[in-house]
Amino acid sequence: MKISSYSNRIGGFASQNAGVIRDCYTDIKLKYDANAAGFVFENQGKIERAVAMGTIKGKENIGGFLCKNKGTVIDTAWLLEKGKEMPKHIVDADLALEYEKAAEVFTALHLGVAWKTPKAEDTRLEIRGFKANFDEFTEGKTVTEISTADELFRLAADIASGDAGAAAGCYRLTANINLKGKKWLPIGISETTPFTGVFDGAGFEITNFKLCSDKLDYAGFFGCVKGAHIGNLTLDCVVNAKGGSVTGAMCAVNDRGLISNCHVAAK
C-alpha cells in the first residue's frame, strides 16, 4: 500500500484507509494545526454509512470528515449544527450535513440496522446493541477471549515482538476494559508487524487510555492493519499526536481490512 507523502497527519478514526469501513462514527474534539480530519485523513478504499461528530479546528488541510479522497464514500458526513458557523480552513465543506435533530441525519444518510433509531428529541447518533456477525471470519479457528487489561497489553506486546501467530489470531472481548490512564502500545506497530487477524469487540468498550504518537510510525489502538477484520468495538481515549507520523484513534492505517460497527470517542 502506498503511504501518502503527508507527514504528521491524523484522522479521528483512521489516518489512511485502503480497505472498507462501514457503520462507524467518531465523536471527538480535535485541534491540530495541519493535516487532520474528523474521520479519515486520506481514503483510498471504501467508506459507507459513517459519521464524524464533535469539533475540529486547524489552520491548513483540515477536513471535517476527510481531507483526501481517492476512493469511494457513500452516505457519509460530518455534522454541523444548524445555524453554526462553518469552521475555518475546512477542505470538505461539501460533506457537511446541517442538522437540528439526529433523526434528520439518520434519514439523510440511510442509516440502518447497526444504528439506534433516534427519538424525536435526540440530537446525537449512536450505534445500537446490534453486533456485526464475525462467524464467517472465525469459522474453524480458535477464538481467544479477552477480559482484562493485562491480556490486552500482552497481545499488543506479542505482536510487536514479531509473533506472527498472535498477529493472525482471532480475539473476542468478553467484558468492558478500563486501561486506567495507561499509555497504549498499538496492536500492529509497523508494516513488518501488522495485525492480520480478527478482533471482535462483541459490543464492549475499551476506555481510559492514552495514544501517544511520539516515536511511533503508526499510532492508534491498532497501528497497521493488513487484511484484518475488526468490529463491534467502542474506544474512549485521549490522543496526543505530537511528534507522530501517522495517527488514527481506531487505527493508523487500514490496508485491505474490514472495520465495521465501531465507535471512537476521543479528545
N, C-alpha and C positions, 0 to 999 in steps of 0.2 A: 504494500500500500504506500502510495506517495504521500509524504507528510508536507503540509503547507509550509511555505517559506516564512510565514509569520512566526515570530518568536514571542514568548511571554503572552500567550493567548489563553483565554478562559471561557468556558461555557458553563452555564448554571447546571446543566445536566451532563453534557459531554463536550469536549473541545472539538473533536473531529469524529464524524460518523461516516463510515463506508459500509454500513450494514443496514439493519432495519430497527427502527424504534417506533413503537406504537402504544397508544393508550397510556401515555406518561405525562407528568407535569412537574414543573418547578414552582416553588413558592419561596422567593429569595429576596434578599437585599444585596445588590451587587454594585460596588463602586470601584471602578478601575479606570485608569487614565486612558488606555487604548487597547484595542483588540479584545473585546469582551462582548458576550451575548447572553441573554437571559436563558436560552435553552441550549443551542448548539452553535459553536463559533463557525465551523465550516461543515457543510453537508455534501457528501459525495454519494450518499446512498438514498434511503427512503425513510421519511418521517410522516406518520399519519396519526390523526386524532391526538395531537399533542398541544399543550398549552403552557405558556410562561406567564406566571403571575408575580406579584411583588413589585420591586422598584429596581431600576438600573440607571446608573449615572456614569458618565465618562466624557472624554474630550475628543476622541478620534477613533473611528472604526468601531462604533458601538451599535449593537443590534438588540432590539427588544426581544426578538426570538432568535434570529441568526444573522451573521454578517456576510458569509459567502455561501452561495448555493450552486452546486454543480450537479445536484441530484434531483429528487422529487419530494415535494412537500404537499400533503393532502390534508385538508381540514385541520389546519394548524393556525395558531395566532398568539400574539402577546396581547394581554388585556390592558385596555386604557379606560379608566372610569370616565363616563360621560361628563363633559364639562371640564375635565382636567387638561391642562396644557400639555401638548406633545413635548416629551423630553428633548433636550438639545442633542445634536450630533448623532441622531438615530439614522441608520442607513436602511432600515427595513420598515419604513412608515407604512408601506402597503400591506404589511402583515398585522398591523394594529387592528384590534377589534374593540370599538367603543361599546360600552355596555352599562347598564344600571343593575340588572339582576342576573344571577347565574343562569337562570332559565334561558335567557337570550343567547348566551354562549353555547349552552347545551344544544339548542336548536340549530344555530348558525353553523356549528362545526360537526353536526350529525354524530354527536357522541352517543355511544350505545351501552351495551351490557356491562362493560367494565366500569362505567361511571355511575355515581349515585345521582338519581334523578332529583334535581333541585326542587325544593319547596318554593312557593311563590315569593316568600320574603328573603330567601337565601341570596347572599351576594358573593359567596365563594363556591368554587367547584371542589369536588372530592372524588377520589377513586373509591368505589364501594367495596364491600366484602368479597366480591367476585374474585376468583383466582384463575389465572390462565392455567390450562392443563399442560403439565410438563411430562406426562406419562410417555409420550412418544419419544422423548429425548432420553428417558432413563430406562426404557424397557430392556430387560436382560442385564442391567448394570447394578452394581452395588451402590446404594444411596447412603451417604454418611450424614447422620443427623447432627446438627449443631445447636447447642442451647446455652453456651456460656461464652463470656469474653475470652477466656483462656483458649478455648477451642478455635475461636475466630483468629486470634493473634497467631496461634500455631499454624493454622492453614496458610496465612499470608507469609509467614516466615519460611515454611516448607517450600512454597512455590518460588519465593525469592532466591532460595538456595539452589534452585535448578532441578527440583524434584518434578520430573515430567508427569509421573503418575498422579501426584497431587494436583497438578495444573489441569489435568484432563479428567479429574474426578467429578462425581455428582454429589451435590450437597443440598440439604434442606434444613431451613431453620425450624425449630420446634418451640421457640419462645422469643419474646422481646428481649433484646440485649442492650444494656446500658454500659458503654465503654468508659464511663466515669472520667471524662475530660481528657483522656489519654491521646497522644499523637498516634495517628494511624499509619501503618505501612501498607501501601496499596497491594491488592491481590493482583499480581502480574506487573512487576515494576519496570519491565523493559520488553523490547521486541524479541529478545532471546529467551525471556522467561514470562511469556504471556499466559493469561488464563484462557484455557481452551475447552473447559468443561461445562457443567450445568450448575446453576445456583438458583434454587427456588426459595424465595423468601417466605412462601406459604402464608402471606398476609401479615407477617410480623415486622417489627421495627427494630432498626439499629440506631441508637441515639447517643448524644453527648460525647462526641469525639472531634478531634481536630485534624484537618487536612492541611499539612504544611508543605508547600511545593518546593521550598528551597532545597537545592542539590538533587532533585528528582527530575528525570526526563519525562516521566508520565505520572501525574499526581491525580488521585481520585480514590474513591473506595475501591474501585477496580482501576488499575493503571492501564495496561494494554490488554485488550480483549481480542482474541482471534477465533472466529467461528464458534464462540460460546453462546449459551442460552441462559439468559438472566431474566427473572421476573418475580412479580408479586412481592416487591420489596419497598419499604419506606426507609429513607435515611433522614436524620435530623442532625446537622453538624455545623461546625464553624470552618470556613475555608480561608486560608491565608495563602494567596497566590504569589506573594512577593518572592522574587528570586527564582521562580519556576519557569518552565518552558511551555509545557502542555498540561493544562489543568481542567478537569471537569469533575463536579461533585460525585456523580454516579460513576463515570469512567472518563479517563482522559481520551482514549482512542478506542472506538468500536470498529474493528476490522472484520467485516463479514459476519458479525454476530447478530443475534436477535435479542432485543431488550423490550419487554412488554409489561404493562400493568405495574409501573413503578412511579414513585413519588419522591421528590427531594425538597426538603425544607433546609435552607442554608442561609448563613449570613457571614 
